[in-house]
Amino acid sequence: MATKKIDRARKRRSMAIVFALASLCAAQTAAATPSDLFYERSLMSAAGARCGLFSPSLSGALDAGKAQARGAALRAGASSDQLDGVQQRAHAKAASVPCNSKDLGTAAGRVRKAFEGYALLQRMNYPGDRATWIADRASSATIPFWRLSQPSNFGGDRLVFGLAGRNIELLAVATFADGARPYAARLVMRDPTRTQGPYLKARNGGGLADNAAPRVASRVFGAETRDSAPAPTLLPTSAKTGMGFRFPREAGDVIARLDPREAITIEFVIQGRDGGETVRRAYVEVGDFAAGRAFLRVS
């Protein structure tokens, strides 16, 4: 009798977990909150990785969906610590499901069906509060182009920032109305190890610059290379000339962990005729950078 009770209890736990897995396919229901979606996608991603349920392409699509759900949950008011807890619970649930579970196999089949169309997409737009990331999974052996990009205007100058080329490098390409030629560029963003959360003063009606962390709470990445003649396909729209700067890959990893509502600062350092320096600043919204980057990995 005791054995039967244990078996029934195990079955109830298994069915509850599988219900959560299968509900990923109903992610668009009105009742699902952003935190619910993040939990479900984290759970299924962990179960898929442990049990080898999905192809690399579908796993990439699921990771992109998980990153997008996390961004939506942060915008809805959840904190990073809360979502870390949600993910830990999802991973614990996924670890308790036997890989040979029939119900898990059924749930995995439903997820494949739900994401198979998404995995075929070549282009995605990720709108944020104030800006949009544009992701493009097409490839070219000869022509460099933006794989994930966000444009920005600062004063009379214009910028495109994001990931470009076959090697998916982190770039800032800018054109300057007065022909200025910066000799250096810096990428400034909040340091999560030194802060308890994002700076979001723009919620009170300010601009994107108000969502950038102060310098004392930021991490700074200097550009590794400077290109005085970037490929025309990387220049801002209709620009004839510009300057390109490549930043460390590590900077992209930091951006992916930031709150989607906050901003990062790109500083261009220009030397004046009198030997002094001036700095021009552009701002880019973090938005769904993490989701867009994950989308690019869908093969």
KEGUKOL-695342 format. One record per residue: z, x, y of N, C-alpha, C, O in turn. Coordinates in steps of 0.02 Angstrom, whole numbers, padded with zeros to 5 digits, always signed. Layout:
<atoms>
ZXYZXYZXYZXY...
</atoms>
This chain:
<atoms>
+00000+00041-00060+00000+00000+00000+00000+00043+00063-00036+00030+00111+00042+00096+00062+00045+00141+00120-00022+00173+00132-00043+00181+00190-00056+00192+00078-00121+00224+00085-00171+00177+00119-00211+00198+00161-00169+00113+00099-00215+00064+00129-00201+00056+00203-00248+00049+00243-00136+00055+00222-00119+00049+00293-00145+00108+00333-00171+00100+00388-00138+00169+00304-00162+00228+00337-00237+00225+00345-00264+00243+00398-00272+00203+00292-00345+00198+00295-00367+00148+00348-00414+00160+00385-00331+00091+00352-00348+00041+00402-00336+00068+00472-00376+00057+00518-00281+00105+00481-00266+00134+00547-00320+00185+00566-00343+00186+00624-00339+00226+00519-00392+00276+00532-00457+00241+00551-00492+00262+00597-00472+00187+00515-00534+00151+00529-00532+00121+00599-00582+00122+00635-00474+00093+00618-00468+00064+00685-00478+00118+00739-00513+00107+00789-00447+00176+00728-00455+00231+00777-00528+00254+00780-00555+00265+00834-00559+00259+00721-00629+00281+00719-00674+00232+00755-00718+00251+00793-00662+00167+00742-00704+00116+00774-00694+00115+00849-00741+00105+00887-00632+00126+00871-00619+00128+00943-00656+00186+00976-00684+00179+01030-00656+00243+00943-00691+00302+00970-00766+00290+00970-00799+00305+01020-00791+00264+00915-00863+00252+00911-00885+00200+00962-00940+00204+00990-00842+00151+00976-00858+00102+01028-00867+00137+01095-00912+00120+01134-00823+00184+01108-00829+00221+01171-00893+00262+01172-00926+00266+01224-00910+00292+01115-00972+00331+01112-01032+00286+01123-01077+00302+01162-01033+00230+01088-01091+00186+01092-01098+00154+01160-01153+00138+01181-01043+00146+01195-01046+00114+01261-01084+00155+01311-01101+00130+01365-01097+00219+01295-01139+00260+01339-01206+00227+01350-01235+00233+01404-01230+00193+01299-01295+00161+01305-01293+00101+01352-01345+00079+01377-01234+00076+01366-01227+00020+01412-01198+00043+01478-01161+00006+01511-01214+00106+01497-01183+00137+01555-01199+00101+01620-01164+00111+01670-01249+00061+01620-01269+00028+01682-01234-00040+01692-01249-00075+01740-01188-00057+01647-01155-00122+01654-01111-00121+01716-01085-00070+01737-01103-00180+01745-01066-00185+01808-00993-00167+01799-00960-00145+01846-00966-00177+01738-00895-00165+01726-00878-00091+01723-00819-00073+01732-00926-00048+01710-00913+00023+01701-00902+00057+01768-00944+00052+01813-00846+00091+01776-00832+00129+01837-00861+00199+01829-00876+00220+01773-00870+00236+01884-00895+00305+01879-00851+00348+01833-00878+00389+01795-00785+00339+01835-00741+00378+01791-00752+00358+01718-00748+00401+01674-00766+00294+01705-00781+00272+01637-00844+00306+01612-00846+00330+01555-00895+00309+01654-00958+00340+01633-00948+00414+01620-00976+00441+01573-00908+00446+01663-00895+00517+01653-00859+00529+01587-00875+00576+01550-00811+00486+01572-00775+00491+01508-00823+00483+01449-00821+00523+01402-00864+00432+01451-00909+00417+01395-00959+00474+01385-00972+00494+01328-00988+00498+01439-01038+00551+01432-01006+00617+01412-01037+00656+01375-00945+00630+01435-00910+00690+01413-00894+00686+01339-00901+00735+01302-00872+00628+01318-00856+00617+01248-00916+00628+01203-00912+00664+01153-00973+00598+01221-01032+00603+01180-01061+00673+01182-01087+00697+01131-01057+00706+01239-01081+00775+01244-01041+00821+01198-01069+00864+01164-00975+00812+01199-00932+00854+01157-00944+00840+01083-00948+00886+01043-00950+00776+01065-00963+00759+00995-01031+00786+00973-01038+00810+00916-01080+00782+01017-01147+00807+01000-01147+00882+00989-01179+00907+00943-01111+00918+01032-01108+00991+01025-01072+01011+00961-01093+01058+00927-01018+00977+00945-00979+00995+00885-01016+00979+00821-01012+01017+00772-01052+00924+00821-01083+00900+00759-01159+00912+00756-01191+00895+00707-01187+00943+00808-01259+00955+00809-01300+00892+00807-01349+00888+00770-01281+00843+00846-01313+00778+00843-01380+00774+00880-01423+00734+00864-01388+00817+00932-01445+00808+00976-01486+00872+00982-01462+00927+00971-01548+00862+01001-01592+00919+01016-01570+00952+01081-01534+00921+01121-01590+01015+01092-01572+01047+01156-01595+01007+01217-01561+01004+01267-01654+00976+01211-01680+00937+01267-01635+00877+01282-01619+00864+01340-01616+00841+01231-01575+00782+01242-01505+00801+01263-01474+00767+01304-01479+00857+01236-01414+00881+01258-01415+00898+01332-01367+00884+01368-01470+00928+01355-01477+00943+01426-01479+00880+01468-01449+00878+01522-01514+00828+01444-01517+00765+01480-01448+00734+01484-01429+00706+01535-01410+00738+01429-01343+00710+01428-01297+00747+01476-01255+00717+01510-01304+00813+01478-01263+00853+01524-01279+00836+01596-01235+00833+01639-01343+00825+01611-01362+00805+01679-01331+00738+01697-01307+00729+01753-01333+00691+01650-01303+00626+01661-01227+00631+01671-01198+00596+01712-01196+00676+01633-01124+00686+01640-01107+00714+01709-01060+00692+01742-01146+00763+01732-01134+00793+01798-01144+00741+01853-01107+00740+01902-01193+00698+01845-01205+00646+01895-01148+00596+01897-01128+00572+01950-01122+00579+01837-01066+00532+01834-01003+00563+01866-00965+00527+01898-00994+00628+01857-00937+00661+01888-00942+00658+01964-00893+00644+01999-01002+00671+01990-01012+00666+02062-00998+00597+02088-00968+00588+02141-01021+00546+02052-01009+00477+02073-00935+00460+02072-00911+00424+02116-00899+00487+02023-00827+00474+02019-00790+00507+02078-00743+00478+02105-00811+00567+02097-00780+00601+02154-00793+00561+02218-00748+00554+02259-00854+00537+02226-00871+00497+02285-00830+00433+02287-00814+00407+02341-00813+00407+02227-00775+00345+02224-00700+00355+02236-00662+00307+02238-00679+00419+02244-00610+00431+02260-00569+00469+02208-00512+00485+02221-00598+00482+02150-00562+00521+02099-00556+00593+02122-00599+00618+02158-00503+00627+02101-00494+00698+02118-00520+00741+02061-00529+00717+02005-00532+00804+02076-00555+00851+02024-00504+00856+01968-00523+00859+01909-00439+00857+01985-00387+00861+01933-00388+00800+01889-00380+00805+01828-00398+00742+01918-00401+00680+01878-00461+00683+01829-00455+00663+01771-00518+00706+01853-00577+00709+01810-00570+00763+01757-00597+00756+01702-00535+00817+01773-00521+00867+01722-00480+00835+01665-00491+00849+01607-00432+00793+01684-00393+00758+01634-00435+00709+01593-00426+00703+01533-00481+00674+01627-00527+00628+01592-00568+00666+01541-00577+00644+01484-00594+00724+01561-00635+00763+01515-00594+00789+01456-00619+00790+01399-00533+00810+01468-00490+00833+01413-00478+00777+01363-00479+00789+01302-00466+00716+01387-00456+00660+01341-00519+00644+01302-00516+00629+01242-00576+00649+01335-00639+00636+01301-00651+00687+01246-00673+00670+01191-00637+00751+01261-00647+00803+01210-00599+00794+01151-00618+00806+01094-00538+00773+01166-00490+00761+01112-00513+00704+01067-00508+00709+01006-00539+00651+01097-00565+00595+01057-00624+00617+01014-00628+00600+00955-00670+00654+01045-00729+00676+01009-00711+00721+00949-00743+00718+00897-00659+00762+00958-00639+00807+00905-00609+00771+00846-00605+00798+00791-00587+00709+00856-00554+00672+00801-00602+00630+00759-00581+00600+00710-00666+00629+00777-00715+00590+00740-00749+00634+00688-00777+00686+00706-00749+00616+00624-00784+00656+00573-00859+00657+00588-00889+00606+00606-00888+00716+00581-00960+00722+00596-01004+00681+00550-01059+00661+00569-00979+00667+00490-01019+00628+00442-01005+00553+00447-01025+00514+00404-00969+00533+00500-00954+00462+00509-01018+00422+00518-01061+00440+00559-01024+00369+00480-01083+00326+00486-01086+00295+00556-01140+00289+00585-01028+00275+00581-01027+00243+00647-01047+00293+00702-01080+00274+00750-01026+00356+00693-01045+00406+00742-01121+00417+00740-01153+00424+00793-01150+00417+00680-01222+00423+00675-01258+00366+00709-01310+00376+00741-01231+00306+00703-01260+00248+00737-01257+00255+00812-01305+00242+00848-01198+00277+00836-01190+00286+00909-01237+00340+00935-01266+00332+00988-01245+00395+00896-01290+00448+00916-01362+00423+00921-01399+00442+00966-01381+00379+00874-01448+00351+00877-01459+00309+00939-01513+00311+00968-01408+00273+00959-01414+00232+01020-01419+00276+01082-01456+00261+01129-01382+00332+01081-01386+00378+01138-01455+00409+01142-01483+00416+01196-01483+00428+01084-01551+00456+01084-01600+00408+01115-01643+00427+01156-01595+00345+01096-01640+00295+01123-01631+00287+01197-01679+00279+01235-01567+00288+01220-01553+00279+01291-01579+00336+01333-01599+00325+01391-01579+00397+01306-01596+00455+01346-01666+00483+01333-01688+00529+01367-01702+00456+01284-01766+00486+01267-01815+00481+01325-01855+00527+01335-01814+00426+01362-01858+00420+01420-01838+00467+01476-01881+00497+01509-01773+00474+01486-01748+00519+01538-01769+00590+01525-01788+00626+01571-01768+00611+01462-01785+00680+01444-01858+00695+01458-01877+00754+01464-01900+00643+01464-01971+00654+01477-01988+00658+01551-02043+00678+01570-01940+00641+01593-01952+00642+01666-01964+00714+01690-01931+00760+01666-02009+00722+01736-02023+00787+01765-01993+00796+01834-01984+00852+01858-01977+00740+01867-01954+00744+01936-01899+00693+01947-01904+00636+01924-01847+00713+01982-01792+00668+01997-01768+00679+02069-01768+00736+02093-01748+00626+02102-01715+00630+02167-01642+00613+02159-01623+00566+02123-01599+00652+02192-01527+00641+02189-01501+00629+02260-01481+00677+02294-01501+00567+02282-01477+00552+02350-01402+00564+02356-01364+00547+02311-01381+00593+02412-01311+00602+02427-01290+00558+02485-01326+00511+02503-01234+00574+02515-01211+00535+02572-01255+00547+02633-01268+00500+02672-01278+00609+02642-01316+00627+02702-01381+00664+02687-01421+00675+02732-01392+00684+02626-01451+00723+02609-01470+00710+02536-01431+00680+02498-01529+00733+02517-01554+00721+02449-01577+00786+02418-01611+00826+02450-01558+00796+02355-01586+00851+02315-01648+00825+02278-01647+00770+02252-01700+00865+02276-01761+00848+02239-01769+00898+02183-01774+00958+02194-01770+00873+02121-01776+00916+02062-01845+00908+02031-01872+00853+02027-01875+00964+02010-01942+00965+01982-01943+01011+01922-01932+01071+01928-01957+00983+01862-01955+01023+01800-02024+01051+01781-02030+01084+01730-02074+01038+01821-02140+01067+01807-02135+01144+01810-02087+01170+01839-02183+01178+01782-02181+01251+01782-02250+01279+01799-02301+01247+01788-02248+01339+01825-02310+01374+01841-02300+01449+01828-02249+01477+01846-02350+01479+01796-02345+01550+01781-02362+01593+01841-02346+01653+01841-02394+01565+01891-02418+01607+01947-02393+01585+02016-02386+01627+02060-02378+01520+02026-02361+01496+02092-02286+01479+02094-02264+01435+02058-02247+01514+02136-02177+01497+02143-02169+01432+02182-02203+01421+02231-02124+01389+02160-02112+01326+02195-02039+01307+02186-02003+01336+02146-02019+01258+02224-01949+01236+02222-01936+01194+02160-01971+01145+02147-01886+01214+02122-01865+01176+02063-01810+01126+02082-01807+01071+02054-01767+01145+02129-01715+01101+02154-01706+01119+02228-01689+01176+02244-01716+01072+02272-01718+01090+02343-01689+01036+02387-01689+00976+02371-01664+01059+02445-01639+01014+02497-01659+01043+02564-01642+01101+02579-01695+01006+02607-01713+01031+02673-01657+01019+02723-01615+00976+02714-01658+01059+02776-01607+01050+02829-01636+01075+02895-01670+01126+02897-01622+01038+02948-01641+01059+03015-01579+01083+03052-01526+01052+03047-01584+01138+03088-01528+01163+03127-01555+01188+03194-01588+01240+03198-01539+01150+03246-01570+01164+03311-01645+01153+03306-01667+01101+03280-01684+01200+03330-01756+01194+03323-01782+01229+03261-01843+01232+03251-01738+01254+03219-01757+01291+03159-01753+01246+03098-01721+01193+03099-01788+01267+03044-01790+01226+02983-01778+01269+02922-01793+01329+02921-01751+01238+02870-01730+01273+02811-01746+01233+02748-01744+01171+02749-01761+01268+02694-01759+01238+02627-01713+01282+02585-01719+01343+02584-01666+01249+02551-01617+01286+02511-01616+01258+02440-01623+01197+02430-01607+01302+02391-01602+01278+02322-01623+01329+02272-01615+01389+02282-01650+01305+02216-01671+01347+02160-01747+01347+02156-01779+01295+02162-01775+01406+02146-01848+01411+02147-01873+01462+02096-01836+01505+02073-01938+01456+02079-01971+01505+02037-01955+01496+01963-01912+01456+01944-01991+01533+01921-01981+01529+01849-01912+01553+01829-01884+01530+01779-01883+01599+01868-01817+01624+01853-01761+01583+01884-01702+01599+01877-01781+01529+01918-01733+01482+01949-01681+01520+01990-01622+01517+01976-01706+01554+02041-01662+01594+02085-01637+01551+02143-01669+01503+02164-01577+01568+02167-01547+01532+02222-01573+01561+02288-01559+01619+02304-01610+01521+02325-01644+01545+02385-01630+01503+02446-01614+01443+02442-01636+01535+02504-01639+01501+02568-01701+01526+02604-01708+01586+02615-01746+01481+02621-01807+01500+02656-01809+01461+02722-01807+01400+02722-01812+01498+02777-01806+01466+02843-01862+01488+02889-01888+01544+02883-01880+01444+02935-01928+01461+02987-01893+01450+03054-01856+01402+03063-01905+01496+03101-01868+01496+03164-01917+01482+03222-01968+01516+03229-01900+01432+03261-01945+01409+03314-01963+01463+03364-02018+01464+03391-01916+01509+03376-01928+01562+03425-01952+01627+03394-01954+01679+03426-01969+01624+03330-01992+01684+03296-01938+01733+03276-01953+01790+03259-01875+01713+03278-01820+01758+03260-01827+01782+03188-01854+01747+03145-01803+01843+03177-01808+01873+03111-01738+01900+03091-01722+01958+03104-01698+01858+03059-01631+01880+03039-01635+01941+02992-01680+01946+02950-01588+01986+03001-01587+02044+02956-01539+02033+02897-01537+02073+02851-01500+01979+02899-01453+01964+02845-01439+01889+02843-01450+01854+02892-01415+01866+02786-01395+01796+02779-01333+01792+02734-01324+01833+02689-01292+01743+02748-01230+01734+02710-01223+01661+02688-01242+01615+02725-01198+01652+02629-01185+01585+02602-01109+01576+02600-01073+01613+02567-01085+01526+02637-01013+01516+02645-00994+01448+02616-01023+01397+02634-00946+01448+02570-00925+01385+02538-00851+01386+02523-00820+01440+02518-00823+01329+02515-00752+01324+02499-00736+01361+02435-00773+01358+02386-00679+01396+02436-00655+01431+02377-00606+01386+02340-00550+01376+02364-00626+01358+02282-00581+01311+02247-00515+01343+02225-00466+01308+02214-00514+01409+02219-00452+01443+02197-00402+01450+02254-00344+01466+02243-00424+01437+02316-00380+01445+02374-00366+01380+02410-00331+01379+02461-00391+01326+02384-00383+01261+02418-00363+01208+02367-00372+01217+02307-00336+01153+02391-00316+01098+02348-00368+01042+02346-00359+00993+02310-00420+01049+02384-00472+00998+02385-00520+01010+02443-00510+01057+02482-00570+00968+02449-00621+00977+02501-00597+00958+02570-00548+00921+02578-00632+00982+02620-00621+00964+02690-00673+00911+02708-00733+00927+02710-00652+00850+02720-00699+00795+02729-00687+00759+02795-00678+00698+02797-00688+00796+02849-00678+00766+02915-00735+00720+02935-00725+00676+02977-00793+00729+02905-00851+00687+02923-00840+00615+02902-00878+00571+02924-00790+00601+02861-00775+00532+02843-00756+00492+02905-00761+00430+02905-00734+00526+02957-00713+00492+03018-00770+00487+03069-00758+00475+03128-00831+00497+03046-00889+00488+03090-00922+00553+03112-00970+00551+03149-00896+00610+03089-00926+00674+03108-00990+00688+03069-01010+00649+03026-01021+00745+03085-01081+00765+03050-01066+00806+02989-01008+00818+02971-01119+00828+02956-01112+00866+02894-01071+00930+02904-01035+00951+02859-01078+00960+02962-01041+01022+02976-00966+01012+02971-00929+01058+02955-00942+00951+02984-00871+00936+02980-00845+00936+02908-00784+00936+02897-00889+00935+02860-00869+00936+02790-00872+01006+02760-00864+01014+02700-00883+01055+02802-00882+01125+02780-00811+01153+02787-00777+01139+02836-00790+01192+02738-00723+01220+02740-00718+01274+02794-00767+01307+02808-00659+01283+02823-00650+01337+02872-00658+01405+02838-00649+01411+02777-00673+01455+02878-00688+01521+02850-00629+01549+02810-00639+01583+02760-00568+01536+02831-00509+01564+02797-00500+01534+02728-00464+01562+02687-00532+01477+02714-00526+01445+02649-00592+01449+02610-00603+01411+02563-00635+01495+02630-00702+01499+02601-00715+01564+02564-00680+01614+02572-00765+01560+02523-00791+01619+02489-00860+01633+02518-00899+01587+02530-00876+01697+02529-00938+01716+02561-00980+01758+02513-00956+01806+02483-01044+01738+02507-01092+01776+02466-01147+01802+02513-01179+01763+02547-01156+01867+02513-01211+01896+02552-01276+01892+02513-01276+01896+02452-01331+01885+02550-01396+01884+02517-01410+01952+02484-01395+02004+02512-01439+01950+02424-01454+02011+02388-01522+02040+02408-01531+02101+02405-01568+01997+02429-01633+02021+02450-01656+01983+02512-01632+01928+02526-01702+02013+02549-01731+01984+02609-01806+01990+02604-01832+02044+02592-01841+01934+02612-01914+01933+02605-01944+01908+02671-01932+01852+02692-01982+01951+02703-02011+01933+02767-02075+01892+02760-02103+01867+02809-02099+01884+02698-02161+01846+02687-02155+01806+02622-02190+01820+02574-02110+01756+02621-02103+01715+02560-02167+01676+02545-02208+01665+02589-02175+01656+02483-02234+01618+02463-02242+01556+02506-02193+01522+02520-02303+01540+02527-02314+01480+02568-02287+01416+02536-02267+01370+02571-02286+01414+02469-02261+01354+02434-02186+01345+02441-02160+01292+02424-02151+01396+02466-02079+01391+02475-02058+01378+02547-02000+01363+02560-02105+01383+02593-02090+01373+02664-02075+01299+02678-02100+01255+02643-02035+01286+02730-02027+01216+02752-02094+01184+02767-02142+01219+02784-02098+01119+02762-02160+01083+02771-02195+01102+02836-02164+01101+02890-02258+01119+02832-02303+01137+02887-02288+01204+02920-02322+01224+02967-02237+01240+02896-02221+01305+02925-02273+01357+02904-02297+01356+02848-02290+01401+02951-02339+01454+02937-02305+01520+02916-02332+01558+02877-02246+01531+02943-02209+01592+02928-02136+01575+02917-02114+01520+02932-02100+01622+02889-02029+01611+02878-01996+01672+02848-02028+01724+02837-01932+01666+02834-01893+01719+02803-01859+01691+02741-01835+01634+02741-01859+01731+02687-01827+01709+02625-01769+01755+02607-01773+01816+02615-01715+01725+02582-01656+01764+02561-01634+01739+02492-01628+01679+02480-01621+01787+02448-01598+01770+02380-01525+01785+02374-01501+01839+02393-01488+01737+02345-01415+01743+02337-01396+01752+02264-01436+01735+02220-01337+01779+02251-01316+01790+02181-01313+01725+02141-01298+01672+02168-01327+01730+02077-01323+01671+02033-01253+01642+02032-01244+01581+02025-01204+01685+02038-01134+01663+02037-01122+01610+02091-01082+01565+02081-01156+01617+02148-01146+01569+02202-01166+01499+02179-01134+01450+02198-01218+01494+02140-01239+01428+02114-01186+01398+02069-01177+01337+02069-01152+01439+02030-01099+01414+01987-01042+01386+02028-01012+01335+02009-01026+01418+02084-00973+01394+02127-00993+01328+02159-00953+01281+02162-01054+01323+02183-01078+01261+02214-01072+01203+02166-01052+01148+02185-01089+01215+02103-01089+01162+02052-01019+01134+02040-01013+01079+02013-00967+01171+02059-00899+01148+02047-00868+01115+02108-00812+01090+02106-00905+01113+02163-00878+01084+02225-00884+01008+02225-00920+00978+02185-00849+00977+02272-00853+00905+02282-00922+00887+02311-00945+00922+02357-00955+00835+02286-01022+00819+02311-01025+00800+02384-01078+00802+02415-00969+00780+02413-00968+00758+02483-00964+00816+02532-00979+00807+02591-00944+00875+02509-00933+00929+02557-00998+00968+02570-01048+00959+02537-00994+01012+02620-01052+01050+02641-01041+01124+02630-00985+01149+02629-01096+01159+02621-01095+01232+02621-01133+01256+02683-01177+01221+02709-01115+01314+02706-01145+01342+02767-01189+01402+02750-01171+01445+02710-01248+01403+02781-01292+01461+02774-01297+01494+02843-01320+01463+02891-01275+01555+02847-01274+01591+02911-01331+01642+02912-01340+01681+02865-01369+01642+02966-01422+01691+02977-01400+01737+03034-01385+01714+03089-01399+01801+03019-01375+01851+03068-01434+01884+03101-01477+01913+03068-01436+01879+03168-01493+01904+03207-01467+01956+03257-01417+01945+03291-01501+02012+03260-01482+02064+03307-01519+02055+03372-01580+02049+03373-01481+02054+03427-01511+02045+03492-01538+02110+03521-01525+02164+03494-01575+02105+03576-01604+02164+03607-01550+02210+03636-01561+02270+03643-01492+02182+03651-01439+02222+03678-01395+02254+03624-01344+02285+03638-01416+02245+03561-01379+02273+03505-01325+02227+03478-01296+02241+03426-01312+02171+03512-01263+02124+03487-01292+02078+03433-01352+02079+03422-01249+02040+03402-01271+01995+03349-01259+01922+03369-01211+01906+03403-01304+01880+03346-01295+01808+03351-01301+01779+03281-01337+01805+03238-01267+01724+03270-01268+01692+03205-01291+01619+03213-01263+01582+03254-01342+01600+03175-01364+01531+03174-01343+01500+03107-01351+01531+03054-01318+01440+03111-01289+01409+03051-01326+01345+03032-01340+01302+03074-01342+01341+02968-01371+01280+02939-01322+01253+02888-01282+01290+02860-01324+01187+02877-01277+01155+02831-01315+01116+02778-01364+01082+02793-01292+01122+02717-01322+01087+02660-01268+01049+02623-01213+01074+02613-01283+00988+02604-01234+00947+02567-01234+00968+02493-01287+00977+02463-01174+00975+02465-01168+00993+02394-01202+00940+02351-01241+00956+02307-01186+00876+02364-01218+00822+02328-01218+00831+02253-01169+00856+02225-01272+00810+02221-01278+00815+02148-01314+00879+02128-01358+00878+02085-01295+00935+02160-01325+00999+02141-01314+01013+02067-01361+01035+02033-01254+00999+02041-01240+01013+01971-01285+00971+01925-01310+00996+01875-01294+00907+01942-01336+00864+01901-01409+00886+01903-01443+00887+01852-01432+00904+01963-01501+00928+01969-01513+00992+01931-01565+01000+01899-01465+01038+01933-01472+01100+01897-01473+01088+01821-01511+01120+01785-01431+01042+01798-01431+01024+01727-01497+00992+01707-01522+01004+01652-01526+00951+01752-01590+00919+01738-01645+00971+01727-01689+00961+01685-01642+01026+01764-01693+01079+01755-01691+01111+01687-01740+01138+01663-01633+01107+01654-01625+01139+01588-01650+01095+01531-01653+01116+01474-01669+01033+01548-01698+00989+01497-01768+01014+01481-01811+01015+01525-01778+01035+01419-01843+01065+01401-01886+01016+01360-01942+01034+01341
</atoms>
